[in-house]
């Protein structure tokens, strides 16, 4: 099982220095990856905790790819209807190229009505736009030469396609994940028992489509102040099919983040992996 951490690319923690220090402390602690969220136009009434300050997730990961060397970088999740497909494809390919293949590409269809109004996209079209964008991205990573709007062009650089994860709830997210050969990225403080049935259904759908067993990356919060309880929860989630946990919380500063990164990377992670390995022998 992999363990990652959310970086706050929003609010007062989203400064150049704090983001850099957090990413470097996570890398030093052996955390598998760091993830960022996506909001593009927060209305005043929804700004608690961020004051409307959000850094673009792709630009943030591009910055982090230049200050780190090994740690994975993830979008959790990028809302595809907010952005043009070609521009998104170029961003994704560039980050994947310059990071040395460290990107995990989590995507979603979005939910905030105000943001859809701000970007001028009808919320009712979000599913169709998401699928069209994913289809286009698939073509870009499959071939150097791509056509869009009647124009052929060269899509280069064309690094290895980053792992794709589809965020959202069943059944739509599971169908989309199988359609595009992706993993699933559920979010929230979900009880393992609530995940057992949808993960099993997802596995069956993937198997019926001739795909290998899919990844399930859960964005949640572990009880890191109680290491043994955190280990037990990670084990319980692994038992029902979660393959990767991304821990997120509202930390105050880089020092607090570094303490949790050390707990995750140096204590919880090794214990979970050792126990998982022992059970598989």
Wavefront OBJ file of the C-alpha trace (Angstrom):
o trace
v 0.000 0.000 0.000
v 1.188 3.506 -0.862
v 0.719 6.513 1.408
v 0.603 10.099 0.211
v -0.173 13.551 1.565
v -2.248 16.477 0.368
v -0.400 19.760 0.041
v -2.476 22.866 0.674
v -2.301 24.790 -2.587
v -4.867 27.083 -1.035
v -5.078 29.539 1.836
v -2.141 30.998 3.769
v -0.151 27.757 3.461
v 0.050 28.112 -0.332
v 3.175 30.260 -0.462
v 6.220 29.375 -2.516
v 8.348 28.748 0.563
v 5.822 26.657 2.500
v 4.972 24.493 -0.503
v 8.653 23.916 -1.206
v 9.443 23.011 2.415
v 6.454 20.685 2.663
v 7.290 18.828 -0.539
v 10.933 18.422 0.467
v 10.046 17.182 3.966
v 7.627 14.624 2.492
v 10.300 13.429 0.072
v 12.894 13.173 2.851
v 10.482 11.188 5.044
v 9.836 8.608 2.325
v 6.209 9.557 1.659
v 5.151 8.095 -1.684
v 3.580 11.195 -3.197
v 2.061 14.638 -2.645
v -1.258 15.761 -4.116
v -2.987 19.068 -4.804
v -6.639 20.032 -5.192
v -8.446 22.105 -7.822
v -10.682 25.139 -7.490
v -10.580 27.880 -10.048
v -13.182 30.460 -8.950
v -14.267 30.368 -5.306
v -17.280 32.587 -4.520
v -17.046 34.726 -1.349
v -19.555 32.574 0.517
v -17.460 29.414 -0.034
v -14.059 30.880 0.881
v -13.708 29.712 4.508
v -10.243 28.252 5.028
v -8.822 29.594 1.780
v -10.051 33.206 1.577
v -10.432 32.479 -2.123
v -6.690 31.953 -2.581
v -6.089 28.866 -4.752
v -3.024 28.134 -6.820
v -3.572 26.362 -10.104
v -2.847 22.664 -9.469
v -0.930 22.028 -12.680
v 1.267 25.092 -12.248
v 1.859 24.058 -8.631
v 2.962 20.558 -9.650
v 5.213 22.008 -12.350
v 6.904 24.084 -9.645
v 7.174 21.122 -7.276
v 8.634 18.910 -9.984
v 11.558 21.325 -10.174
v 12.314 21.409 -6.442
v 11.994 17.647 -5.801
v 13.701 14.611 -7.301
v 11.861 11.397 -6.399
v 8.475 11.941 -4.803
v 5.319 11.330 -6.836
v 3.081 14.259 -7.797
v -0.688 13.995 -8.115
v -3.812 15.976 -8.977
v -6.569 15.051 -6.603
v -8.533 15.850 -8.718
v -8.261 18.148 -11.753
v -11.739 19.270 -12.874
v -11.593 18.663 -16.613
v -14.573 20.795 -17.781
v -12.848 23.939 -16.454
v -10.067 23.760 -19.065
v -9.596 23.250 -22.765
v -8.585 19.739 -23.761
v -5.510 20.659 -25.826
v -4.105 23.019 -23.209
v -4.680 20.401 -20.515
v -2.947 17.728 -22.590
v 0.069 19.990 -23.072
v 0.273 20.770 -19.354
v 0.025 17.102 -18.389
v 2.646 16.003 -20.922
v 5.000 18.792 -19.865
v 4.793 17.967 -16.155
v 5.216 14.265 -16.877
v 8.237 14.994 -19.079
v 10.006 17.429 -16.742
v 9.282 15.449 -13.569
v 10.758 12.289 -15.024
v 7.452 10.414 -15.117
v 6.289 11.150 -11.554
v 2.759 12.391 -12.283
v -0.472 10.665 -11.229
v -3.386 12.256 -13.038
v -6.558 12.330 -10.960
v -9.537 13.828 -12.768
v -13.120 14.718 -11.992
v -16.231 16.226 -13.546
v -16.707 18.947 -10.894
v -19.595 19.891 -8.669
v -19.581 23.618 -7.723
v -22.283 25.476 -9.668
v -20.593 28.845 -9.156
v -17.368 27.677 -10.778
v -19.180 26.340 -13.829
v -20.878 29.728 -14.226
v -17.517 31.488 -13.880
v -15.834 29.416 -16.597
v -18.893 29.561 -18.862
v -19.589 25.826 -19.015
v -23.041 24.403 -18.340
v -22.861 22.058 -15.376
v -25.287 19.670 -17.093
v -22.629 19.129 -19.784
v -19.843 18.225 -17.377
v -19.982 14.473 -17.974
v -19.856 14.805 -21.747
v -17.036 17.357 -21.580
v -15.069 15.155 -19.181
v -15.378 12.132 -21.470
v -14.460 14.146 -24.564
v -11.373 15.525 -22.818
v -10.282 12.067 -21.692
v -10.759 10.704 -25.207
v -8.615 13.517 -26.590
v -5.900 12.984 -23.977
v -5.895 9.298 -24.842
v -5.275 10.119 -28.501
v -2.476 12.538 -27.617
v -0.580 9.972 -25.578
v -1.168 7.237 -28.165
v 0.320 8.985 -31.198
v 2.763 11.766 -32.047
v 0.341 13.079 -34.669
v -3.126 14.189 -33.555
v -6.037 15.963 -35.217
v -8.329 18.488 -33.552
v -10.757 20.953 -35.131
v -9.688 19.691 -38.548
v -6.026 20.481 -37.921
v -3.319 17.852 -37.656
v -0.400 18.637 -35.386
v 2.512 16.974 -33.627
v 1.963 16.226 -29.961
v 5.462 16.379 -28.537
v 6.921 15.764 -26.079
v 4.959 12.552 -25.660
v 6.239 10.957 -22.435
v 4.720 7.782 -20.983
v 1.052 8.290 -20.164
v 0.641 9.094 -16.446
v -1.564 6.775 -14.386
v -5.160 7.976 -14.657
v -7.552 8.058 -11.701
v -11.214 9.013 -11.885
v -12.663 10.800 -8.881
v -16.290 10.739 -7.862
v -18.987 8.406 -6.622
v -20.455 5.235 -8.121
v -21.864 4.407 -10.550
v -20.683 7.155 -12.935
v -17.084 7.300 -11.711
v -16.703 3.513 -11.920
v -18.086 3.358 -15.456
v -15.801 6.198 -16.549
v -12.781 4.574 -14.895
v -13.384 1.273 -16.690
v -14.051 3.022 -19.993
v -10.664 4.740 -19.860
v -8.700 1.982 -18.128
v -8.249 4.084 -15.011
v -8.172 3.664 -11.264
v -10.815 5.064 -8.921
v -10.262 7.919 -6.462
v -13.053 8.092 -3.856
v -12.902 10.860 -1.267
v -13.992 11.312 2.326
v -13.848 9.697 5.754
v -15.253 6.477 4.355
v -15.637 3.419 6.527
v -13.967 0.315 5.089
v -17.277 -1.529 5.093
v -18.811 1.193 2.896
v -16.055 0.697 0.327
v -16.097 -3.077 0.127
v -19.059 -3.426 -2.250
v -18.162 -0.625 -4.746
v -14.528 -1.756 -4.913
v -15.567 -5.346 -5.571
v -18.007 -4.131 -8.229
v -15.249 -2.010 -9.787
v -12.898 -4.985 -9.886
v -15.526 -7.129 -11.564
v -16.238 -4.431 -14.142
v -12.540 -4.058 -14.912
v -12.061 -7.818 -15.198
v -15.031 -8.101 -17.571
v -13.384 -5.425 -19.724
v -10.154 -7.452 -19.835
v -8.274 -5.022 -17.602
v -5.881 -5.789 -14.798
v -6.923 -5.241 -11.178
v -7.429 -1.488 -10.832
v -5.925 0.928 -8.336
v -8.132 2.491 -5.666
v -6.683 5.700 -4.223
v -8.646 6.962 -1.221
v -8.380 10.622 -0.274
v -9.178 10.728 3.433
v -7.766 11.568 6.864
v -5.922 9.024 8.997
v -5.818 9.369 12.795
v -2.082 10.146 12.691
v -1.998 11.305 16.315
v -2.617 7.667 17.263
v -0.138 5.692 15.190
v -1.477 2.260 16.077
v -5.019 3.268 15.230
v -3.830 4.785 11.953
v -2.046 1.530 11.088
v -5.167 -0.480 11.930
v -7.335 1.766 9.739
v -4.884 1.499 6.845
v -4.920 -2.302 7.200
v -8.727 -2.332 7.213
v -8.829 -0.223 4.068
v -6.240 -2.418 2.371
v -8.315 -5.483 3.212
v -11.323 -4.136 1.276
v -9.187 -3.227 -1.738
v -7.792 0.270 -1.201
v -4.294 0.319 -2.714
v -3.251 3.871 -1.864
v -4.238 6.361 0.847
v -3.773 10.131 0.556
v -3.980 11.816 3.958
v -5.225 15.393 4.036
v -5.765 17.888 6.837
v -5.616 21.627 7.481
v -2.092 22.075 8.786
v -0.885 25.426 10.110
v 2.610 25.610 8.669
v 5.514 23.679 7.156
v 6.751 22.507 10.556
v 3.441 20.802 11.366
v 3.354 19.260 7.903
v 6.897 17.911 8.349
v 5.972 16.239 11.655
v 3.035 14.426 10.046
v 5.127 13.553 6.982
v 7.675 11.905 9.256
v 4.940 9.947 11.048
v 3.447 8.763 7.757
v 6.702 8.050 5.960
v 8.813 6.655 8.774
v 6.318 4.944 11.082
v 2.906 4.254 9.580
v 4.040 3.443 6.046
v 6.732 0.892 6.934
v 4.466 -0.816 9.478
v 1.608 -1.121 6.977
v 3.862 -2.455 4.230
v 5.604 -4.938 6.519
v 2.325 -6.310 7.808
v 0.875 -6.509 4.287
v 3.931 -8.392 3.077
v 3.785 -10.789 6.039
v 0.107 -11.546 5.375
v 0.791 -12.283 1.721
v 3.543 -14.838 2.468
l 1 2 3 4 5 6 7 8 9 10 11 12 13 14 15 16 17 18 19 20 21 22 23 24 25 26 27 28 29 30 31 32 33 34 35 36 37 38 39 40 41 42 43 44 45 46 47 48 49 50 51 52 53 54 55 56 57 58 59 60 61 62 63 64 65 66 67 68 69 70 71 72 73 74 75 76 77 78 79 80 81 82 83 84 85 86 87 88 89 90 91 92 93 94 95 96 97 98 99 100 101 102 103 104 105 106 107 108 109 110 111 112 113 114 115 116 117 118 119 120 121 122 123 124 125 126 127 128 129 130 131 132 133 134 135 136 137 138 139 140 141 142 143 144 145 146 147 148 149 150 151 152 153 154 155 156 157 158 159 160 161 162 163 164 165 166 167 168 169 170 171 172 173 174 175 176 177 178 179 180 181 182 183 184 185 186 187 188 189 190 191 192 193 194 195 196 197 198 199 200 201 202 203 204 205 206 207 208 209 210 211 212 213 214 215 216 217 218 219 220 221 222 223 224 225 226 227 228 229 230 231 232 233 234 235 236 237 238 239 240 241 242 243 244 245 246 247 248 249 250 251 252 253 254 255 256 257 258 259 260 261 262 263 264 265 266 267 268 269 270 271 272 273 274 275 276 277 278 279 280 281
